[in-house]
């Protein structure tokens, strides 16, 4: 039997009262969003899984050190994304120092019923890869802001908290990122 999704607003208070008991619900509420955003930022599902895991390990360790009052006042979404973005940046820096030649993006989930139609899978995979390529062409602040706003669904104030940038700058990053995405040529446009 599936457990109901906990109310995200109640989680900080629950963390203050019982860190170990409430942390599983924090993971359950936020893991899918962090994974979706991490896939777009890392361009690799396996890296994204590692980012999610490391994000929650770091979060749990930090929460153990926080007094109950600080845990009760946390804005969890933005705070977790601050950690996730840091993990993504660290992984990118480490990879740029020692490139991994075998990295391949896994674009299809074999358990997905749509995986039975090879043409649809290829079209969908090509479209996903095209958007990942276009996102990768954005400057990092714009890419992060666009992904956190339109993939993860965070509010501007949460993105500002996660990135350490003012809300007005975040709004400008999202707006400029979207405009730039619209102007980046597709692979077909470049090759024709």
N, C-alpha and C positions, 0 to 999 in steps of 0.2 A: 504494500500500500504506500502510495506517494504521500510524503509529508507536505502540508500546506507551506507556501512561501511565507517566511516571516516578514513582518513589517519592518522596512529598513529604518524608519524613524525610532523604533524601540530598541534597536541594536546597541547604540552607545550606552544607554542606561543599563541594559542587560550585561554588557561587557564590564561595566563598573561593578556590578553585583557578583557576576560569576564568569570570569574570563574564559575558563575552559568549557563551560557549558554553552556559552553563547557564540564562541568562535566558529563552530561548525556552521551555524546559521549565517555568519558573516561570509564565510566561503560560499555557501549555497546561494546567497543573494547576489554576490558580486563577481563570482568566477566567470560566468558566461560573458559578461560585458568586458571584463579585462581581457579575456581570451580573444574576443572579436576585435578589440582595438589592437591587441598585441599582434594578431595575424596581419593586420594592415600595416603596422609599424615595422615588423620584422620581415614580412613577406615570406614567412615560413611557418607552417603549422607546428612543427616540432619545436622550433625556437619559441613560439608563442606559448606552448605548453610549459616549457622551462621557465619562461618569464612569469607565468601565472603562479607556478609552484614557488619560485623564489620570492615573488611578491608576498605571498601569504606567509611564508616562513619568516621573512623579515618583519612583516607586520606583527606576527604573533610574538616574536622576540621583543619588538619595541613595546608592545602592549604589556608584556610582563614587567617591564621597567617603569611604566607609567603608573602614577597613583590613580586610584579609582576616580577621583574627581576629573582628572584630565581625560580619562577614557570616556567618561559620561558626556564630555563637551565636544568630542570629536565629530567632525563632519566626515564620515567614513568614505564616501565616494571620492571626494577630492584627495583625501589623505592617502587612500590606497593607490590612486592614480599617480600621486607624487612618487610613491615607491616604485610603481610599475614603469614609469618613464625613466627613473633612475636606473632600473635594471636593464631596460632596453638600451639606454645610452652606454652603460658599462659593457654590455654584450657587443654592441657595435664597435666600441673602441677596441675591445679584445680581439674581435674578428678582423678588424682592419690591420691589426698588428700581425696576425697570422691567419691569412685567408683560408677558408674551408672550401676546397675545390669540389667537394661532393654534395654540397647543399642543393637540394631539389625541393621545390614547393610541392606539397601534396595538395592537389586541387579537388580530388573527388573522394568522398566518403563511400567505401564499397557497400556499406549497409543502407545507403540511400536508394530508394526504389528507382530514382531517375538514373542511377548508374547502369541500368539495364539497356538504355538507349545510347549507344556509342556516339552518334552524331550530336545528340543533345548534350552529352557530357563534354564533348570537345568544344562545342559552341560556348557552353557555360564556362568551361575552364579558360577558354581564350578571352572571354569577356572579363572574368575575374582577374586574370593576369594583366590584361590591358589596364584595368583600374589600378591595380597594384603598381604597375609601371608609372602611370600618371601621378599617383600619390608620391612615389619615390622621387619624382622630379620636382616636387615642391620643396622650398626651404624648410628646414626642420621645425621652426616655430609654427609655420602655417600648416604643415602636415600634422603635427601633434594636435593643433587646435581643431582642424577639420575632422580628424578621426575621433577625437574625444567628443565633439559636438554631434556629428552626423552618423558615426558608427556606434559609439558607446552610448550616446544620448545624455551626456552630462550637461548641466546648465553652465552658463558663462561664469558664474561665481565659483563653481566647482572646478572648472578648467583653470581659472585664475589661481586658485589655491594649489592645484596640482602642478602647474607650470611655474608658479612664482612670478607671474606677469600680471599687470593691472587688468581689470575687467575690460576697460576700453581697448587696450592693446589686443586682448584675446578676441574681442568682437571684430576688430580690424583684421586680425590674422585669419579668422574664419572667413570673413567676407573676401579678403584678397586671395585666400587659398581657393575658394570656390570659383572666383573669377579666373584665376590662373588655370585651374583644372579645365575650365571651359575652353581656354585658348591653347592648351597643350595638344598638339596634333596626335591623332591616333596612329598606330603602326601602319595602317592602310594609307593614310594621308601622306606619311613620310616616304613610303616605298613607291607611291605612284607618281 
